[in-house]
Amino acid sequence: MSDSKNYKYERIADEIAHLIDSGTFRPGDDIPSLREISRQRSVSITTAQQAYYLLEARGLIEARDRSGFYVRTALPSALPEPDISAPDPDPTEVSMRDLVTEVSFADTRHPNLVQLGAAHPNPHQAATKALNRTMASVARRMGYRTGMYNYVPGCEALRVQIAQRSLASGCKLGPDDIVITTGCTESINLCLRAICRPGDTVVVESPTGFDALLSLDVLGLQALEIPTHPRDGISLDALRFALDHHAVSACLIVSNYNNPLGSCIPDENKRELVDLLASRDIPLIENDVFGELHFQDRRPSVAKAYDDKGIVMLCSSFSKSLSPGYRVGWVVPGRFMSSIRWLKYTTSLASPTLAEYAIAEFLASGSYDPYIRRMRRMYERYVGALSQAVRRFFPPECRLTRPGGGFVLWVQLPAQVDSLHLYRQALRAGIAITPGYLFSPTNQYRNFIRLNAANWSDEAEQAIQHLGVMIAALA
Ligand SMILES: Cc1ncc(COP(=O)(O)O)c(C=O)c1O
């Protein structure tokens, strides 16, 4: 799929659309003239004009005779956010295999689908090319050593880089606090295996990513879904109540930009969450795989930053920020370090040596920071553009999240729409989406879908228009 959003005029249009979306420019406000935009952005008047034509076409601005451009007073209406979720209050068995086999396995193998489904980063904009160059250079310099095992806890140079970067999320880690893994998925599986036995109950957010549910499924664990707010994440009152009524072995959450909600637990709630779990001696498995992709200036903290008892097991990877194909992740297991090292050793001995060194060198070279800043800005624009397309083309009774980071949106469709039916119909039209069924073991979200904005393009916009027609027909 082409990534046409590299055109300057589209970028300018997306930025102004975002300013309208966030309320900086309100209905009726005049926006900068073509001349001003061309001066501010060092682009030609024609490019500025193209950007404004696009905004007009999207129904966001209008030209008024001789007096410039204004935000339209009748903007495509902003869709409300979904309510806080209200899942089943009891633990439940998890059985996701058939659904995930149908949806996830099939879609990701079709190169020609318009990819609004799997939560993969944009492969064209990811740092893969630069990483590959670094990898080739590391391979030349290290020679035969790249063919050797890098046993647990993994490449020291990489652990040093991860420890240094952890300061930004409020942690004070040393390289020896970290174990390198083969992606966040392995980190989470190791943590669950270290602390749970088959039949145990694990607290999860509702909705929660199906990668977490699959881990519970395969390990024979029960899920206890907790009401989760689309902005602030897991409800601490609901969690307290659940812990008072059920025996729970672990709590598994995505603290920053949860997939699919995009919720981010405020810092004070993270502290309270850690205190609550520590007071009951329940380990927290914290997934921070989206934490680097924040839209505001400051990176959100992690719950691990408030952990002085070692109960938080922080899991992450470079899959969303750099390249999922490198399969490099890590875990900071706190007081479960020795179990995690043992489980990692007995599961896979080590992670791929060359990939670890390549990422370590990429981070140490200073290339990562400007790159990730660019990705944050790009995903923010793409999420804004996808949100606007949903507003324009989906029925007005839909609801839509407003994530502060990451690249996925969670859409509540009219109650009559079955997301699996829509998924199959969309697939026949060449469009991949993720049906809501995959985000709960109890089918809470049959009329929800998750959309990935990472591959935003003209084709994606057309696909949203097409989906809108299908949804209206099913509603
Ligand atoms: C919340 C979340 N955690 C983990 C993963 C997988 O991470 P990794 O590729 O590092 O195993 C995904 C992938 O979609 C995800 O959305």
PDBQT file of the ligand as one rigid body, heavy atoms in Angstrom, charges set to zero:
ROOT
HETATM    1  C1  LIG A 501      -0.263  -4.602  23.645  1.00  0.00    +0.000 C 
HETATM    2  C2  LIG A 501       0.666  -5.484  22.866  1.00  0.00    +0.000 A 
HETATM    3  N1  LIG A 501       1.622  -6.162  23.518  1.00  0.00    +0.000 NA
HETATM    4  C3  LIG A 501       2.492  -6.961  22.860  1.00  0.00    +0.000 A 
HETATM    5  C4  LIG A 501       2.410  -7.130  21.503  1.00  0.00    +0.000 A 
HETATM    6  C5  LIG A 501       3.391  -8.026  20.800  1.00  0.00    +0.000 C 
HETATM    7  O1  LIG A 501       4.690  -7.578  21.075  1.00  0.00    +0.000 OA
HETATM    8  P1  LIG A 501       5.979  -8.307  20.482  1.00  0.00    +0.000 P 
HETATM    9  O2  LIG A 501       5.956  -8.181  19.004  1.00  0.00    +0.000 OA
HETATM   10  O3  LIG A 501       7.121  -7.557  21.093  1.00  0.00    +0.000 OA
HETATM   11  O4  LIG A 501       5.959  -9.722  20.945  1.00  0.00    +0.000 OA
HETATM   12  C6  LIG A 501       1.420  -6.461  20.780  1.00  0.00    +0.000 A 
HETATM   13  C7  LIG A 501       1.298  -6.655  19.318  1.00  0.00    +0.000 C 
HETATM   14  O5  LIG A 501       0.366  -6.273  18.677  1.00  0.00    +0.000 OA
HETATM   15  C8  LIG A 501       0.537  -5.606  21.486  1.00  0.00    +0.000 A 
HETATM   16  O6  LIG A 501      -0.414  -4.924  20.850  1.00  0.00    +0.000 OA
ENDROOT
TORSDOF 0
